[in-house]
Amino acid sequence: MIPIIKPYFGKEEEKTVLDIMKSGQITRGQWTLKFREEFKKYIGVGFCHTVCSGTAALYIALKAIGISKKEDIVIVPSLSFMATIDAVILAGGTPVVIDVDESYTMDPVWLEEAIKKYKPKAVIPVHLFGQTADMDKIKALCKENNVLILEDAAQAHGAEFKGKKAGSLGDISAFSFYASKNVAMGEGGAILTNNPEIDEKISNWIEFGDHPALNLRITEFQAGIGYWQLKRLDETNEKRRKIAKIYNEEFKDLPGLVLPQELPDRKHVYHIYALRHPERNKIVEKLIENGIGARVYYEYTLHQLRNAEHLNCEFGELCTKELFAVPVHASLTESEVDYIVSTVKKIVKEV
């Protein structure tokens, strides 16, 4: 089976893990500090804190911008992993779900409607599948209405909007370093901001001090692995983009198949190569039968998942019936890519 995800680890990660074991300093050491410094430089922000998961990063980010009660409305898109809406609920706020556009990211037209109707405190644009949301329009709407922006960049390590990295485009951002991510630690997350006041509030939530806090630290092992993953991120992202380009060329004439699009002014890093087809379930079943780890992303919209308040989410609901993914990770060999291409073409023509 060609897996849908397969992290690439080199000799650097292996040596670093062994060195950490021998040192006896397995938490709160040099690698944690090195990773934080390198990651904030890479994203282009002033402050970075690491935590144990992307969900924890979203939760702490929400607490740091003052989400704590039901009156605190947070706008989220219909398509995302469940952590996006769960973090809002766990923080004490009220999520309101709006639709996505053809890029599978938050639709600014519906955001404008939601801001008028709900007067939110914050909005969470999710840079889904490796491509950023339309941040010019989202930022303009939020600035005009005094709404804070928390970027969910869990799937967007190295993605860009007009030359700026995902994670540097809002008031605060959250990343995940789960095993499937473009920077993979196994588990882990980060919260980033350019605002020193927000940075201090993040610290208060993850460092015991001014008020009750949480121990959400990563270990030196995670940070050491993440450091080297980050060092080769641009290289592995380019390999993903190269594979996606091959797929786009090979699949462009297949009947009923909708391909992912890299929109102008955006750099797509293809955390997931997302396709759509009305016969999605049949195609995924046949791909798995043929040894390709295809997967559905996602079978739910966030308002359906948590019975949340929402505006029209017609396109997102369609996507839950049609979206699926084939492997695009940097560990794929040339022969595996060729096999995926030929198998997808054969199966889509059959169905």
N, C-alpha and C positions, 0 to 999 in steps of 0.2 A: 504493500500500500504506500503510495506517495502521500505523505502527511500534509494536511492543510497548513500546519505550522511546523517549523523545525529550526530552533535557534542555531546560529553558527558560532561556535567557540573555537578559539585558537590556542596556541601554546602559551600566549601571554596570560590568558585567564587561568589556565592550569597552574602555571608557575606562581601567579599571585595568590591563588587559594592556598597552595602549599606553604608559601612564605608567611601568610597570615596565620596558618595553623602553628607553624614553628615559632612565630613571634609571641604567641599567647595573648596578643592584643586583638580580640575578636569583635569588639564593638567600640564605638566612639574613638576611633583612631585616625591615622593619617589618610587612609583610603576614603573614608567618609568625607573628610574635609576636601580631599583632592577632587572627588567626584562632584561635590557641590560647587566648587569653584569652576571646574571645567564646564559643567552643565549650564550654569548661569551665563558664562561667557559665550557658549555656543548659541544659546537662545537670544542673548543680547539684553539681559535685564540686570538689575542691581542686586537682587536678593533671591536666595534659593534655600529651601528647607527640604530635606528628604524625610519620607515617612514610609510606612510598611506596605501601602497599597495605593492604587489610584482612587479607590473608594474613600479611603482615609484622607487623601489629598483633597478631594472634592468637599468632604465634610468639614475639614479644618478651614478650607478656603471660605466656605459659606459662613462659618462661625466668625471668621476674621473680618468679614464685611457686614456683620451684624444680623445675620439671619437667625432668628431664635423663637419666633411666635407665629401663629396662624395668619396674622395680618400681614406678615412678610411674604409677599407674592414673588415667586421666581418663575420666569418663563423658560420652558425647555422644549426642544424639538420632539416630534413624534417618533423619529427613528434614532435610537441609541441603545447601548447596553444599559441594563436596568440600574446600574450604579448612579447614573445621571439623575434619575428621579428619586431613587432611594436616599441619596445623600441629602436632598432637600427635605424630605420627610423626617429623616433622622435628626437634622439640624433644628427642626421645629417649624420650618416654613411651610407654605402651601404652594405646590407646583401647579402651573397651568401649562397645558401642552398645546403647541401649535404645529402646523404642517411644515414639511420640508419641500424644497424645490427639486428640480431635476439633478442637482448635484448631490442630493441626499443630505444636504445641510439646511439649517434653519432658513425659512422663507421670509425675507424682510417685509414682504407685503402683509403677511399674517402677523409679523411682529408689530408692525404699526397698529394694526387693529387691536392686538392684545394690550399694547401699552395704553391706548385710548380707553379700553374697557376696564382693565384691571389695575392700572397705576402700580406696576410692579416695583419692587426694590432692586431686583437684579434680574439678569438674563444670562442663560448658559448656552452660548453657541457651541455646538459640538462639531469639531473638525473630523467628520466621519470618514472612515475607510482610508484616511491619509491625505485628504484634501480640505483646505480651510473653508469656512463659511465666508459669505460676502461681507467682509469686515468693514468696508467703507460705509455701506448702507446701515449696517447694524450699529456701528459707532456713531454715525450721525443721528440716528433715532434716539440712541441712549443718551448722548450728550444733550440733545434738545430737551429731553424729559427727565434728566437727572437720575438715570438708571445705571447701576454698576454692571460691569461686564466681567463674568468669570468664564474664561475659555476652558472648555473640556478638550484638552489636547492629548488625551490618552492614546489616540491612534495616529498622532500626527508629528512624530519626532522628525524634525528636519523639513517638514512642509513649510511652504512660504506663501505669503500674500503680498504682492508688489515688492518682493525682495526682502520682506521682514519675516522672521521666523514665527510660526505658530507658537503661542505662549508668551509673545511679547506685544500682542495686539490689543489687550484689554487692561482692566485694572488689576487683575490677578488671574493666574492660570494653574491648572492641575494636570499632571502627567501620571501615567502608569508605566511600570517596568515589568509587567506580568510576562510570563514565558513566551507569549505570542507576539509581543511588541517589537518594534524595530530596534529599540534598545531593551534587551531582555536580561533581567536579574533573577528571574523565577517569580519573585514577588517584589513589590516596591512602588514608590510613588514620589512625586515632588510637587511643591507649591512654590510658585515664582511670582514676583511683583517688582515694580519699580518704585512703589510708594512706601517710604520709611514708616509711616504710621500703620499701614496694613502689615508690614513686615513685623513690627513690634507685637501686633495682635496675634499673628501666626505663632510667634515665639511663646507668647503667654499660653497658647493652647497646647503646645507640644513640649514645653520646658516647665517643670514644676517651679512655681513662683507666685505670681500675683494672685492667681485663683486656681481652683482645682483643674488639673490638666490631664493629659493622656500620654502614656508611654507608647509612641508609635515609631520608634527608631528602626532603621535598617541595621544589619550587621556589617562588619568589615568585609565579609565574604561577598555580600550583595554589591557593596560599593566598589570593591575591587573588580568584580566581573563587569559591572556597569561602566566603569572607567574605560575599559578596553572596548566594550561594545560601542561606547560613544566615539572613541578614537577612529573606529572604522565605519561609523554611521553613514557618512556621505558616500563611501564606497559601496556599502550594501544597499543603500537607497538607490544608487544608480543601477545596480544590478536588477533590483525590483522594477525600476522604470524601463530598463531594457527588455525584460521579460514581458511587461505589460504592453510595450510597443509591438512586440512579436504577436502577442495575442490579438491586439487591436487590428493588425493587418490581416491576420489569418481568419478572424471571426467576423470581419466587417460585412460580409455578404450572406451570413447565415440567417435563414428565415425566422422572424419572431424574436431574435436575440438582440437585446439592448445593451450596448457596451458602455463602460465608464468613460466619462469625458474629462479631460484636463482643461478647465476653463481658463480664459485669458487672465493674465496677471497672477496666476496661481501655479505653484509647483506641487504636483501630486506625488506622494511617496509610496502609494500603493501598499499600505498596511494590509489591505484586503483588495483583491481584484473582484469587484462586485459586478455581476451580470444580472439581467432580468429576462425572464421568459414566462409566458402564460402556463407552460407545461413544466414549471420548475421542479416539482416533486418527482416527476418521472425521470427528468434529466439527472437530478442528484442521485436518485436510486441507481440508475444505470452506470453513472460515473463511479460510484462506490463499488458496484459489482465488477467493474473493470479495473479496480485497484487505484482509483484516484480519490483522495480524501476531500471530496467536495462537501460544502457545508452551507446551511441556510443561515443568512444574516438579514433580518431578524424575523422570527415568527410572531412577534408582537409589536404593537406600538406602545409607547409609554403610558398613554391614557388608558388603554385596554388593560395593561398589566397591573396598574395600581388604582383603577377606577377613578382617575383624576379628572378634574375640571379641564375642559378643552374647547378650542374652536374647531372649525372644520379641518379634518385631517385625512381627507379623501385620498390624496396621493400616497401618504405614508401607509395607509391601510392597504392600498393596492400593492405597495412594495413588499409588505409582509407575506403576500401570496406569490410574489414573483422573484424576489431577490435570492441570489445564491452566489457562492464564491468557489473558485478553483485555486490551487496552490500558486503563490507568486513569491515565496520567500527566497532569500539569497542563497540558501543551501541547495536549490534545485540544480541538477546537472543539465547539460545540453540535451542529452537523450531523454531525460524526464520531461523537459519542456516540449520536445518533439512529440512524445507520446501523449501528453495532455492535449496538444493541439489536434492531433489526428483523431483522438478519441472524442473530444468535444464536437468536432466537425461531423463525425460519423453519427453520434447520438442525436444531436440537434436536427440533423437531416431526417433521421428515422422518426422522431416524434412529431 
